[in-house]
Amino acid sequence: MPSVLEDMAADAVTATELLVVWQQPSSRAMIPVGVLAFDGRLYTFEYLPNVAEIDEFRPLLGFRDFTVTYESDELFPLFHERVLDPTRPDFTRVLDDLKIDPASATPWEQLVRSGGSSEGDTLQVTPLPREEAGGGWTCTALVAGVRYLARKSIATADGVTRIYTADELESLLDRLSAGQVLRVVAEVGNEYNSEAQVLFTEQQEPVGYLPDWLAKLTAPCLTNGSTLHAVIDRVNDTSAGWHLRVLVTLHADEPFDQLRDRINSTTRSA
């Protein structure tokens, strides 16, 4: 199955909406709070419904009014500062890891592909899940928690994984390839996130976690009969940070309208 990034033409990248996700300090939960968009000419930002009711959330810098749709001819400063500086020594390598041509990359394309954040950041952006032709929805994401496979075992309904040594973890990642299908399995007994989901190969090897914000959206798919799987887009080597090691495209066959309703409801339940 072709991935979103392989099929995404320049115009499609330009039109992509980005979901803005914020980390709640007390719970560390990643909660969708707004949508950043670009139509090729105008940038817009607007908050999701009921965002003012989220505990501990305060207006983002430059976006004080929860009810306004903000517009700009240039990328808003809050998000522009998350774009890589071309003078950075690792600029070319990082963009190559993200499958972006450094010679022509735009700030918007960088945000679409990278999320504009580093590990530990409290704010990130990610391509908003979109409807697939023929039904269902898809979403591209960077796999989270890859490094934890060398620190902890993971319990699922299928059993408990072992802890990998550093060399074994690299060997596992070396065996992954673009186009490979991964299973999405709920973790059991995760005290931090009861909806945590792990990506597994067909050989029952864990690859890492779905980002928490995405796991919150996909959790119902694991119990309502929807089909859910991920396809690897790219596997980067050790020169990439842990949060850039594996890029996947998630596919779900549930109606897209149900997913959009769920995104909006996350602000009411947070």
Buried (B, 14 or more C-beta within 10 A) or exposed (E): EEBBBBEBEEEEBBBBBBBBBBBBEEEEBBBBBBBBBBEEEEBBBBBBEBBEEBEEBEEBEEBEEBEEEBEEEEBBEBBBEBBBEEEEEEBBBBBBBBBBEBEEBBBBBBBBBBBBBEEEEEBBBBBBBBBBEEEBBBBBBBBBBBBBBBEEEBBBEEEEBEEBEEEBBBEBBEEBEBEBEBBBBBBBEBEEBEBBBBBBBEEEBBBBBBBBBBBBBBBBBBEEEBEBBBBBBBBBEEEBBBBBBBBBBBBBBBBBEBBBEBBEBBBEEB
